[in-house]
């Protein structure tokens, strides 16, 4: 990779194209989890690479090229959200109330199916969707640190470089983000809390597959199995949830187009424009 960067710094456009090809999918996934809008994600992805190309002479190799690239993307994300408020914790409830009827969802499902898009509902994809919604309700800096650490597996020193913070600050951000996410899931997620109020996972399953028992799919999810223990550990449950999220690309999961429809409803309902 160092050779590609050096060639790109010497003006080799083909070498830079290879760098784009290497990091594009990972960067797009990260930006989409922040923005939850495909067109805006494409714009920021393109802008990140343009800035990288224009400033590649300033890259000194003190960090990896990937870390340097994610730092550019993260600064663009901060600019994007500078005038926006965070989503409320109950954003899915607000979106649900804004959806006119179940018929609207089934009609949209049928339209997406006719167009050959991704509407094959599965519980793990929906857990990933839910995780993204909840992340948008915690402070932005916590969200960035949590994603870089837990989803994209950067080390603390790399996150500090990306976010222009100390490693101690990064550790605090990740810790606080985990605590807040765990508290929200404990309060809301019916999959792990007996008092959880959000049954959207089961509702979506019943909508997509009305003749199938959603409990059968839930029984195969380690997080759900662990939650049935008398005293489940919050950290362990959260890590099991993270394991699900890590392996899903939100831009091309089985349910990505259906989830984009739901993201759009929620965005409109809470006035995130």
Secondary structure, DSSP 8 states (H G I E B T S, - for coil): -HHHHHHHHTT-HHHHHHHHHHHHHHHHHHHHHHH--HHHHHHHHHHHHHHHHHTGGG--SSS-HHHHHHHHHHHHHHHHTTT-----TTHHHHHHHHS--HHHHHHHHHHHHHTT-S----HHHHHHHHHHHHHTTS-HHHHHHHIIIIIS---HHHHHHHHT--HHHHHHHHHHHHHHHHHHHHHHBTTT-TT--B-HHHHHHHHH-TTS-HHHHHTT-HHHHHHTSTT--HHHHHHHHHHHHHT--TTSSTTHHHHHHHHHHHHHHHT--
